[in-house]
Amino acid sequence: MCRLCDANKASGHSEGRRDFLKMAAATGAVAASMPLLAGGAQAAAHSTQAQMPTGIGNEGRRTLIKGGAVMSMDPSVGDLPVGDVLLEGKRIVQIAPSISVGEDVAVIDAKGKVVMPGFIDTHHHQFETALRSFLADGILINDGQPHSERNYYETILQNFSMHYRTEDVYINELFAGLSQLDAGVTTVMDVSQIHHSPEHSDAAILGLKDAGRRGVFGYFEGWGDRAQYPQDATRIRQQHFASDDQLTSMVMGGEIYLPGYEEAWRIGRELNLPIALHVVGTFGMAGTFDQLARDGQFGADNIFIHMTGMSDMAWQAAADAGSHVSLSVPIEMTMRHGMPPIQKCLDMGLQPSLSSDVECTMTADPFTQMRSTMTLQRTFVNEKALAGEDNLPALLTARDCIRFHTLEGARGLKLDHKVGSLTPGKEADIILLDAEAINVTPLNHVPGAVVTLMERNNVDTVLVGGKIRKWQGKLVDVDVDHLRGQLEASRDYLFEAAGIEQDLFRA
């Protein structure tokens, strides 16, 4: 039995999983080969993972992360060039330059590592993992302008997504979660626009949970005769997210480009859920967004994704309401969403979070998001400086971008009481980044090294809720080869069902 399966069993999740598989098999919705996490780790990883301390994250078990460069992202805690982080069970209990402990403590040697909070991705369409890179040259919609023939809305949402079976939903969700865990992303808001039936919704939630990281299930739209969005939100909330003491929570999708979005907003607020939506001027939604602003419909429960092409009036209403903005800078630049409004957010007093969006077009690793945000904002400010302009905005720093991708993400998802910083009392979502690797050494500036030098291969160890999910460069108890085969089988089916030829060199 793998550690993830053990954790799920302990939380009652295994029973729910068995019930789901029985239901799905009875309806013929899921193939008998629907993948589970492997019973043991990959053979090549056994020797490394055998050195992993046992019992970490269990109630009462103390763990000392010792001797790392600690970047807490909490001003009250500060930074430690060399420091220790003490955990008990799933929580952080102490951070100090040196912590003395007894013998009955698991020790993680963090010498040569950056110890920091895990990254938080506030917008990722995980169900599209099997379509990675397929739309690398595409744009968002067919807007009648040049280049529009390859677009996301028609190709991905209106063709590929229509053919997803529940087993496709599950393996795509699971593989995406594990892949981002490998990159140090410990929390995601999964924007799953794949709710063609209640079974599709349950498969998405199952894949989100089985990845073993903190996940916010974004209940967005689906299509077809069996789709029950948004009404099924009540069942989903009660069945899967009734407790606040779990790794997963829920957000209501309320896309204003869809007929009947008012009902989704009403249900979301009735269930006390944050309401998330894409806000993109090129999608023709500026008028509706302006009307909602004038009607006072914005709140602190809103998560506005992209926010490109919106009026100053709507921006002011969002800022006044305390709404949150999630930016997907590389995607916004390449897919014609409009210029990423980084500076607009800052000018309005809004602190954005960062998100990866769609892997059919761009990578979901956090280092790409931070570097793109930092360099784009600085490009515009530097151009103004070179032109001799006065009263320039501040240049974004590496620490700013890390904050966007940690603490601000937690605030946007209403999880900052749990995660987003290394703070005593919060849950231990912690990553250790290798600062002695050839692409980083010698370490001279921790935030700068993380943002400007590091890549996913620098992610050494990942803890979620105190439990180790990646250890010394290897995911724990995950048979990647097996899961890759399942994902490739899903890809092959989806391309055939969509009537699109697979060609490795021409999209």
N, C-alpha and C positions, 0 to 999 in steps of 0.2 A: 504494500500500500504506500503511495507517495505521500509526502508531507502535505501537499495541497489537499489531497483526498482526506487525510487525517484531520486537517483543520476543518474541512467542510463537514465531516462526520460529527466532530465535536460541537459544531454550531447548529446541528440539525439539518444542514444543507444536503447531506447524502440522501436522506429520506425524500426531500423535495426533488432531488435529481432522479431518483428511482421512479417516483410518481410521474415525473415529466416523461421519462423514457417509456414507461408503460403506456401512458396516454398517447404518445406519439406513435408507438408501434401499433397500437390498436387502430389508429386512423390511417396508418400507412404513410405518415408524414415524414418519418425519419428512417433512413436505412439502418439495417442491423449493424453496420460497421461504423455508426456514428462515433467519432473518436472520443476516447477518454484520455486524461493525462496518464502517462505510462505508470506502471506499478513501481518502477525503479528509474534511477537516472540513467542517462546514456553511459555505456560502458567506459567510454573515454574520460568521463568526468568523475568516475568513482574514486580514483585515488586522490583527487583534489578535494572532493566533497567529504571524504572520510575524515579530514582534518577539522571539519566544521564543528564547533561546540554544540552540544546537544541541549535540548530543552529551552532554547532561547525563545522568548515571547510567551512562554507558558506562565500562568498565574503564579506569582510569588518568586519566579526565577529571576535572579539578578544577573545583569550583563554589563560589563565594563568595556566600552570602546575607548582604547587607550592610546594616547600619544599622537593624535592627528592634529592637523591644522583645522581648527573648528571655526566654521563660518555659520553662526546661528541664525542670521536674518532677524534677530530679535534685538532691538537697541538696548533693552534692559539687561540682556545677557552679554552682548558684544561678541568680539572675535578673540580667539586664543591662538597664537602662533603654534603652541603645543598645548593640548588640552585633553581632558577625559570627559566622556559622557556616560553617566550611569543610568541604566534602565532597570525597571522592575516590572516584569510581565510585559505588557504592551506599552507602558508609559515611560517617559523620561522623568527621572527624579532629581538629577543633579548634573550640573556642568561646571567644571572648575579646572584650573591648571593641572592639578593632580588630586586624585581621589584615592584614599586608602580604603581597601576593602578586605574582607576575610577570605578564606580559602574557597568557600562555597559560592564562587562567582565565576561565570563564564567570561573569558577575556577574548576580545577581538583586537588584535594588534593593528593599529591604524597609523603606525609610523610610515611617513612618506605618502600619506593619503590626505586628501581634503575631505573633511567630515561636514556634511551640510544636509539641509532638508531635501527630500525628494522633489523632483520637478512635478508640476501640475499642469496638465493640458486641458484647457476649458472648452475644447470643441474638436472632436475627432470622429469621422464617419467610419467606424471600425468594420462595418459589414462589407466594405469594399476592398478588403485586404487582398483577395484573390485577383483583383484588377490592378494591382500595383504597377505603376509606370505606363499603363496602357494609354492614358490621356496626357502624357507628358507635354505634348505640343498643342493641347486643346485650350479653349477658353470656356467661359461660364455658360453662355446662352447663345442662341442664334439671334443676334441683334441686327441682322441685315447688313452689317459692316464686313469688310474683308476678314478672312480667317474664320468665319463663323461656322463653316461646315463641320468642323470638329468641335463639338461643344458638350459640356457636362450634362446639361439638363436633358437633352434628347438622347444622348448615348448611354449615360449611366443611369439616370433616374427613370427615364421613360422607356428604356429597352432592357438593359441588363437587370436592373433591380426587380423588374416584373417577373423574372423567372426564378427567383430564389426559393428554394425549398428550405424547410426548417434546418436540415443538416448543413446546408450552405451557410445559413445565418450563424449557426453555432461555431463551426470551425473558423469562419472569418473573424468572428468576435474574439474567440479564444486566442487565435494566433496573433491578432493585433495586440491584445493585452500583454501576452508574453513578450512580444517583440519590443514593446515600449518599456516593460519592466527591465529588459536587457539594457535599454538606453537610459535607465535611471528615472523614468516617469512613473511615479508611484500612485498618482491619481489622474483619472480621466473623466471628462464628461463625454459620454458616448452618444453622438447624435445619430440615432439609428432610424433612418427613414425607410423602414423595411417591415412595417407592421400590417402585413397583408391579412393576418388572422391572429387570434389570440395565441395560437401555437407558435407563430413567428415571434411574437413578443416574448413568450416564455423561453424560446431558444436563445434569443438575444441576451436576456437576463442571465440565463445559465452560463453562456459563454463568458459574460462579464464577470460572474462570480468565480468560475472555475480558474480564471487566470490568477487569482490570489492576490490581486491588488485592490486598492481603494477605487471604486467605480461609481460614477453618478450616471444612472440610466436616464438618457434623454428620450422621452416618449414622444416621438414625432410622427409624421403621417405614414400611411400605407395606402395601397390601392387594391381594388378588386372587390368582388361580392362579399367576401368574408372579412373584410377590414372592419374593425370596430373602434377605430380612432375617431373621436377622443373619448367616447363613453367608457371604454375598457380601462381607462385610467384608475377608476375607483377600485376595480378588482385587483389590478396590478399593485396599487398602493397597499391594499389590505393584505394581499397574499405574499408579497415579496419584500415590502419596505415598511412594515408596521413598526418595527423597532428602530430606534435611533442608535442603538449600540451594536452596529455591524459595519462591515467595510463598505457596503453599498447603500446608496440613497437614490433619490429620484428627482428629476426635473421634468416639467411639462413643456412640450414643444407647442408653440403657438404661432405658426407661420402666417403672416398677414397677407401673403400672396394667395392663400387658399380660401375658397368660400367657407364660411362658417367658423372662421378663426375665433370669433367672439365666444363661441361655446367652449372652445379649448381654454381660452383665458378664464372663463367663468369657472370651469371645472378645476383648473389648476389652483385658482385662488381659494376655492371651496375646500380643496384638499391640503391647503397650506404648502403648496409647492412653488419653488421659483419657476418663472416662465421665461423660456429662452426662445429666440427667433433670429433668423438671418435677416439683416437689414442692409440691402444692397440697392443703390440707386439705379444701376443698370437693369435691375429686375423689375423696374416700374412700380416700386412700392413707396416712393417718397410721399405721394399724396395721402395715402392711407396712414402712413406714419405721422405725417403732419397733423392729420385729423385726430389721431389718438393723443398726440401731444396737446392739442388745443382742448380736448375733452378731459384732460387731467387723468389719463389712464395709465401713465407711467408710474412705476413704484420702485422701491428698493429691492423688490423681488424679481425685477426684470434683468435678463442677461441679453444684451444686444450684440450679436456677432457681426463683425466687419464694420458696420456703421459708415459705409462709404456713400457719398453723394447726398447726405442729409442736410436739411436747412439749419441755419443758425438757431432759429426758433425751436426746432426739435432737439437740437443739441442742448440748448439751455434747459429745456424741460427735462431731459434725461439727467442732466447734472443736478438740477434742483430736486429731482425725485430720489437721487442717490442710486440710480441704476448703474449696472456694471457693463463694461465694454470688453469684449474678447476680440483680439486682433490676430489674424492669420497672415502675417506680413508677406512671406514668400508667395503664398497662393494669391493674395490680393494683387500683387505686382504682376504675376504671370498670367492670371486667368481673366483679367479685365474686369475685376470688381470695381475698380477705381483706386485712386491713390490711398494707401493705408493712412488712416487719420491719426497717426501717432502724436504729432504736435497738437492737433486739435484736442485730443483727449487731455493732454497735459495743460494746454491753455485753459481748458474748462475746469481744471481741478480734478479731473478723473484719472485714476491710476489703472491702466488697462492690465489685463492678463494676456498671455500668449497661447496660441493654439495651432495645431498642425493642419486641421481640416481634412483634405482628401489625399490618400496615398496613391490614388490613380494618377495623380499629377505631381506630388511632391513628397519628400520624405517626412516621416513623423518624429524625427529625432529632435530633442530640445535644443541642441547646440546650433542647429540651422536656424531655428526660430529666433534665438537670442542674437546671433550674429547679424541676421538680416535686419532686425529691428534697430540695433545699435548703429549699423552702418548707414541705413537709409535716413534715419533722423539726422545723423551727423552730416550727411551729404548736403541736405537742404540748409542746415545752419551754416556749414562751412562755405557754401556758395554765397550766402548773404554776407558773410564776413569778407570774402574775397571781393565782393561788389562794393564794399565800403559802407554797408548799412550799419545803423546803430540799434541799440536796445535788442540785442539778439537773445533768443531763448538759450537756456543752458544746454550744453551738449549732454546727451545721455551717456552715462557711465556703464561700465560692465556690471557694477553692483545694482544699478537701476534695473537692468535687464534680467538679472537673476531674481530680483525681487518681483518683477512682473510674472516670472515663471514659477514662483513659489508662493510667497505670502499673498500677493494680489490674486493669484488663482484661487487660493483657499478662501479669501474673502468673497470673491465673486460667486463661488459655489456654496457659500454659507458653511464652510468647514473650518474656518480659521480658529474656532475654539478647540479643534482637534489636531490640525496639522498646519503646515505652511512655514513653520519656523522650529528651531530647536529650543524649546521652552519647557522648563520643568512643569509637569502636569499634562502636557500634550502627549498624543500618541506618537510612537517612535517610527515615523516614516523617514528613514535616514538612508543616505547614499554615501559610499566611500569612493572617491575618485583618485585614480592613480596619478600622483604628481611626480613620480620618478620615471615614468614612461619616456621613451625617447623623444616623443613629440612635445614634451612639457619641461623636462628637466633642463636647467636648474630652476627651481621654483622661486620666483621673485615677487609675485603679486597674485594673491589667491583669486580674487574676483576676475582679474584680467586673464589669468591662466584658464579658468573655467570657460569664459566666454570666447576668448580670442584664439585659444590653442587647442582646447580639448575636443574630443569626438566620442562616439559611443563606446569605442574600445577602451577608453579610460575609465569606464564605469566598472569598478572592481566588485563591490558588494552592495546589495540592496536589501533593506529591511522595510517591511510594511506591517504596521501594528506590532512592531517588535519582533516579528518572525522573519527569518532570512529567506529571501526569494531568489537571490543571486549571491553566489559565494566565490570569491577569487576568480571572477571572470566567467563563471558558468551558472546558467539557470539551475536551480535546485530541483532534482527529480522531475525533469521534463525530457521526454523523448522527442527531440526536435525532428529527427528523421521521420519518425512515424507521423507526426502532425504535419510535416511538410508534404508527405504523400497524400494526406487527406485534403490539404489545401489545394494541391495541384489537381486532384480529382474534381474538386468543386469548381476550379477554374475551367477545366476542360468541359464540364457539363454546361456551365454558364455561357461560354463562348458558343457552343453548339446550339443551345436553346435560344440565344439571342441572334443567331444567324450571322455571326461575325467570324471571319476566318482568322485563325491564329497565325500570325506572321511575326517572327522575332525581330525583324528589321524594318518593318513598315507598319505603322499603326493604321 
